[in-house]
Amino acid sequence: MKVTINGDWTATVAGEPLAVVPRFDFRDFRVHIGTYADAEERSQFQLDTFGSTEWLWDTPDELRFDRESRQLVGAEFRLPDGAADGEDSGRVPVTPAVRPGGLRADEVRDFRMDTTTELCRAPGDAVLTFLCDLDVLDEPLEARIGIATGTALLIQDGTVVG
């Protein structure tokens, strides 16, 4: 399966999900999935990989890929500023089931990945869903690609939407 990000960058679902356990950074309101432990290691990780990244005062979500294999090697997601109300959160579908898988970039180049804008919370905060827009809930999801433990990309019409 091919997935598209921001309309012009594509990757293929291939390989294994990341073996790194996601961790919350409450100071920066991010979820990190990467092998780096501090700011210095993160800077080196950024230099050694390609993908979506920050530009002057811009804070997009990030997917990072190995330059040689083009396989996904890390990700960072910012917690959305907006929280959906209970009624909208209740509309988040539970299907399709999560399929574990990695991503392989179709080409080596940097791209932009917009941050999600809506946080949907399941009862008891058992599941947090970050969506690009609440309009995503108006159509069925095509796939859930489990890129790491407890972390899946939501795909609708071939595009990453959450």
C-alpha positions as MATLAB code, in Angstrom:
seq = 'MKVTINGDWTATVAGEPLAVVPRFDFRDFRVHIGTYADAEERSQFQLDTFGSTEWLWDTPDELRFDRESRQLVGAEFRLPDGAADGEDSGRVPVTPAVRPGGLRADEVRDFRMDTTTELCRAPGDAVLTFLCDLDVLDEPLEARIGIATGTALLIQDGTVVG';
ca = [
       0.000    0.000    0.000;
       1.208    3.502   -0.845;
       0.483    6.397    1.492;
       0.640   10.098    0.710;
       1.613   12.948    3.010;
       0.696   16.547    2.150;
      -0.349   15.611   -1.348;
       3.066   15.164   -2.968;
       5.270   12.848   -0.910;
       4.731    9.077   -0.824;
       5.915    6.025    1.046;
       5.118    2.326    0.759;
       3.993    0.209    3.696;
       6.841   -2.296    3.931;
       8.995   -3.887    6.575;
       8.569   -4.116   10.304;
       7.249   -1.499   12.723;
       9.739    0.400   14.864;
      10.962   -1.544   17.892;
      11.237    1.693   19.913;
       8.578    2.276   22.574;
       6.926    5.711   22.251;
       7.476    8.128   25.115;
       5.702   11.340   26.087;
       7.617   14.580   26.508;
       5.252   16.662   28.620;
       7.530   19.712   28.579;
       7.296   20.032   24.779;
       3.923   18.273   24.419;
       5.301   15.633   22.024;
       5.289   11.902   21.556;
       8.798   10.688   20.609;
       9.514    7.450   18.788;
      13.275    7.331   18.315;
      16.545    5.952   19.617;
      17.907    9.302   20.790;
      17.943   10.151   24.498;
      18.721   13.872   24.598;
      18.873   17.039   22.484;
      22.405   16.367   21.265;
      21.561   12.847   20.100;
      18.354   14.160   18.501;
      20.354   16.736   16.524;
      22.683   14.020   15.220;
      19.677   11.802   14.419;
      18.202   14.669   12.362;
      21.482   15.068   10.434;
      21.752   11.340    9.699;
      18.176   10.948    8.424;
      15.719   12.658    6.089;
      11.999   13.346    6.180;
       9.698   15.938    7.636;
      11.457   18.399    9.860;
      11.266   21.824   11.455;
      11.958   25.024    9.539;
      12.291   28.431   11.169;
       9.576   28.641   13.834;
       7.659   25.808   12.193;
       6.777   22.781   14.291;
       5.389   20.009   12.059;
       4.927   16.387   12.997;
       7.957   14.379   11.946;
       8.645   11.099   10.218;
      12.372   10.359    9.796;
      13.890    7.837    7.372;
      17.289    6.172    6.969;
      19.158    7.639    3.983;
      20.376    4.252    2.707;
      17.442    1.888    3.235;
      14.757    4.622    3.145;
      13.029    2.772    6.041;
      11.227    4.680    8.786;
      13.557    5.033   11.787;
      11.754    7.552   13.994;
       8.795    9.862   14.467;
       7.643   12.760   16.603;
       4.070   13.890   16.983;
       2.961   17.052   18.722;
      -0.093   16.889   20.926;
      -2.846   18.856   19.171;
      -3.949   22.130   20.726;
      -7.635   21.421   20.212;
      -9.531   18.675   21.985;
     -12.664   17.363   20.328;
     -15.818   17.246   22.412;
     -17.116   13.916   23.680;
     -19.607   13.552   20.844;
     -16.918   13.880   18.150;
     -14.474   11.706   20.075;
     -17.172    9.025   20.215;
     -17.283    9.003   16.403;
     -13.679    7.763   16.048;
     -14.002    4.359   14.361;
     -12.397    1.270   15.850;
     -12.045   -0.380   12.454;
     -10.125   -1.320   10.464;
      -7.854   -3.224   12.809;
      -4.237   -2.073   13.170;
      -1.844   -3.810   10.760;
       1.759   -3.660   11.994;
       4.149   -2.346    9.377;
       6.983   -0.044    8.601;
       7.221    2.644    5.956;
       9.736    2.861    3.123;
      10.132    6.269    1.479;
       9.622    6.202   -2.279;
      12.334    8.845   -2.695;
      15.019   10.494   -0.583;
      13.887   14.070   -0.007;
      12.608   16.198    2.815;
       8.914   17.027    2.959;
       6.403   18.801    5.159;
       3.991   16.959    7.429;
       1.351   19.204    8.977;
       0.620   18.770   12.641;
      -2.678   17.303   13.646;
      -5.237   19.736   15.004;
      -7.713   17.619   16.950;
      -7.231   15.334   19.925;
      -9.935   12.716   20.402;
      -9.972   10.915   23.747;
     -11.510    7.514   24.333;
     -13.208    6.903   27.705;
     -10.601    6.697   30.446;
      -8.014    8.040   27.987;
      -7.323    4.439   26.985;
      -6.713    5.614   23.399;
      -5.646    9.035   22.158;
      -6.331    9.798   18.502;
      -4.725   12.778   16.765;
      -6.590   13.888   13.620;
      -5.751   16.367   10.860;
      -9.350   17.563   10.921;
     -12.672   16.416   12.377;
     -13.978   16.035    8.793;
     -11.936   12.813    8.691;
     -14.695   11.266   10.819;
     -17.247   11.724    8.016;
     -15.765    8.873    5.919;
     -14.456    5.397    6.793;
     -10.759    4.816    7.362;
      -8.957    2.737    4.771;
      -6.216    1.440    7.088;
      -4.399    1.763   10.390;
      -0.673    1.140    9.975;
       0.967    0.255   13.299;
       4.369    1.942   12.959;
       5.375    1.305   16.606;
       3.966   -0.162   19.803;
       0.625    1.509   20.466;
       1.084    3.961   17.561;
      -0.714    3.798   14.231;
      -1.016    6.108   11.251;
      -4.620    6.541   10.107;
      -5.088    6.303    6.339;
      -8.067    7.565    4.373;
      -8.148    7.488    0.563;
      -4.407    6.741    0.544;
      -3.532    9.806    2.646;
      -2.251   10.006    6.221;
      -5.036   11.780    8.172;
      -4.074   10.998   11.762;
];
